[in-house]
Amino acid sequence: MHLFGGRFCRRADSRGMCTCEEIQKPEPYCLCDRMNFDNFLWATVTVFQILTQEDWNIVLFNGMERTSHWAALYFVALMTFGNYVLFNLLVAILVEGFSAEDERKRSDESINHEEEHKQVKKTSRKESQSSRHGTIT
């Protein structure tokens, strides 16, 4: 916000950029881009737009045009590290989902195995009791 706040608004009569007071009070002669860093909400929306790579190059060119060419360093760093973090977050969520599914399957298998083991014990007891009493089933 501090680097680009108020830089993406210009006057309709092309006399330069708007002042902070003009941006705060919407005046008809102060035109602001939808992608701006004037307040926290729009700065967050703009950063999200950059990280999703939706027209991020327009924000880059506007930042370079209205500040300096060093603004490209900020946007390239944001794209590089931001997408790296988002990618790792996505991978972590997927891995967690697969491990939870695998753990659930294991617990279901162990429950089924225990039930089968109990069933086998019951049938073996019945057979041993019937063999003691001399009856055949």
N, C-alpha and C positions, 0 to 999 in steps of 0.2 A: 504494500500500500504506500509506503513512504517513497519508494523509487518511482512509481508511475501514477500516484494519486493526483488527479486533476489534469493529467497530461493528455488524456484521450478525449477531451472536450475542446471544441473550437467555436468561435463566434460565426454566426451565419453570414456576417458581412466580410468575412475573411480578414479581420484585423488582428488575428492571433488567437492565442489560447484564452479560455475563460479563467477568471479568478475563482478562488475558493468560495467567496460569497455568492457569486453568480451560479456556481454549481449547486450550492446548498439550497438556494431559492430558484426553483425552475423558471427560467426566463425563456421566452420564445426565441431570443436571439443567441442562446447558448445551446449548441447541438452536441450531445454526447453520444459516443458509440455505445452499443449494447455491451461490448466487451470493454470494461474499464476497471480501474482499481480505486474508485473514489470512496467506497465504503467497504466494510468487511464482507457484507453479503455479495456484492458484485465482484469483489476481489476473489472470494471463494469460488463463485460461479466461473469466473474467468480462468482460474487455475485448474478447476475441474475440466473445463473445456480444453485447455491445453493438454492435460494429462490423458484425455480421451482422444486426442489428436483430431479434434473436429475444428477445422479452420484455424489451427494454432499458428500457421504461418502468417495469417492476417494480423493476429495480435503481435507477433514478432515484428513484422514490418511497421505496424503502427508505433510500437515501442521504440524501434530504431529511428523512425522518422521524427518522433516528437521528443526524444531525449538525445541519445548518441548511439553510435554503432556498437558501443560496449554493452548495450542492452541485449544484444544477441547472445552474449555469454550467459546472462541470467536465464534466458529462455532455453538455450541448449542444455544448461546444467539442470534446469527444472525437468525437461523432457527425459534426460538421461537418468537422473537419480529418482525422479518421481515414478517413471515407468518401471524402473528396477524394483522399487519398493512395492508398487501395485502388483507386479508380476509375482514377487515372492509372497505377498499376501494371498493372492489367488492360489498359488501352489500349496501354501500352508493349509488353506481351507479345504482344498481337494484331498490332500494327504490325510487330514484329520477326518474327513468324511469317509474315506476308504478304510482307515484303521478302525473307526467306530463300527462300520459295517462288518469288517472281518472279525472284530471282537464279539459282535452280536451273533454271528454265525458259529463261532467257537463255543459260546455259552449255550446256544441251542443244541449243538452237537453233544456237548457234555451232559446236558439234561437228558437227551434221548439215550445216550449211552448208559447213564445211571438207571433209567427206567428199564432198558433191556436187561441190564445186569440184575436188577431186582426180579424181573420176570423169570430169568433163568434160574435164580436161586429158589423161587417159589416152585417151579416145576421140578427141580432136583430134589427139594424137600418132599414133595408129594410122591415122587418115585421112590425115594428111600423109605418113606413111611409105608408105602404100599408093599415094598419088597420085604419089610420087617413083618408085616401082618400076613404075608403070603397071598396077597391079592394082586392080580395083574390088571393094569388099566389099559 
